[in-house]
Amino acid sequence: MNFHANIRTDYGKDCLDNIRHLEKTGKKIARYRNHLRFSLHCKHQNLTSTVKGRKADNILRRAERALLNVRVGQIVNKIDNLNQEKDRFESVIYSASELPSDVTAEIKTRTERSQVKEHELSKARQKNKFSRLLKKKKELESRKTNNSLASDCISKWVKNCSERLLNDSELSVLVKGLNYAVAPTEIPVVDIITSTESACRKLPERDASELRSKVVGLLSRPKKLESNLSADEHKALKQLKKDQDIRILPADKGRLLFWTHQIINRSVKNS
């Protein structure tokens, strides 16, 4: 029989219920402490959702921060209430009941262990959630910066000499320039191995072996590659590649791009 079954057999169902309530209360305290830390992190980092329009942004930001303050207050009150509830159960179990000292010590150890375990699990969840929100905030800020930069410099960097209008995604791709390197979707394993072997031919045998082992170790633990283009920009890039009626030409100086019809090629084809 396990510990709880022994408690029920030796000291009754009421004592077992109090012990289980004590364990559950400890877990709740662990979770709410992490909720509190998560909410305070959000408050300090100003992690709030945004909408279009400066006035709307300010109104939403003030409202969301006010709601977050309310949430922090609710969590603090909840932790206080749970601590009082925990003290009450501890008083019933340790003082009012006639449990032996070794049993009370085991109950205390198990309760603390359960609370610590719940704390770590809740902490991991809240950290992942906070990381996602922080990443989303940075992406939104980066997108705003890029959009502002593109709107200011689009006329300087892209000159549309054709009748075809460019959408925002196509303009965003062209503004990056012809030398912009698009991140690959997969790790070029063959190219890396080929380059490694070419380098190893010029090294001593010991250094070459060490280099090969390091490359193999890195390739055996590949990380997911993050794209440096959005989904809309990838789609726009494919459309630009498929369009045979246009030409994209660099200027003689600077990074200005000319967007024009493929008139010469079409006239050659028709002749």
C-alpha positions, 0 to 999 in steps of 0.5 A: 500500500502507498502512503496515502492508503496507509494514512486512510487505513490508520487515521481515517478518510478525514485526515487523508482529505486534509492531507490531500487538500494541503498538497493541492493548496501547496501546488496552487501557491506554487502556480500562482507565485509563477503567475505573479512573476509572469504578470510582473514581467509582462508589466515591466516589459510592457507586453501589450497588444497593439492596433492601428492608430496612435490614439487607439494604441494609447487607449488599449495600452493604458487599459491593458496595463490597468487590467494587468495591475488588477490581475497582479492584485488578484494574484497577490490576494489569491496567494494570501488566501491560499497561505491562510488555507494552508496554515489552517490545514497544517494546524488541523493535521499537525496540531489537532490530529494525533499523528506520530512525529514520523508521519507528520515529518513524512507529510511535510516532506511530501507536501514540500516536494510536491510544491517544489515540483509544481513550482518548476512545472509552472515556471517552465510553462510561464517562461515559455509563454513569456518568451513567446509574448516577448518574441511577438512584441519584438517581431511587431516592433521590427515590422513597424520599423521595417514598414516605416523604413520602407515607406520612407525609402521606397521611392529612393530604392525602387523605381517602377517604370512599368504599368504593373502596380507592386503590392506591399510584399513585393515592394518589401522584397525589392527594398532589401536589394539584389544582394540580400541573401535569403535564408535556406529552408534546410541546412546545406549538408552536402555543401558543408561536407564538400567544403570541409573535405576541401579544407581538410586536404590542406591540413595535417591529418590530426587537425583534419580529423579534429575538424571532421569530428566537429563538423559531424557533431554540429550536423548531428544536432541541427537547429531549425533554421529561421526564415529571414522573410515573412510568408507573404514575402516568400510568396511575393518572391516566387511571383516575381521569379515567375513573371517573365514580363518584367525586368529588375535592373540595378542603377549605375550608382547606389542601390536604386532598382528599376522595375520595367517591362521586358520589352526587348525580350518580348520583341525578340520573341515576336520577331 
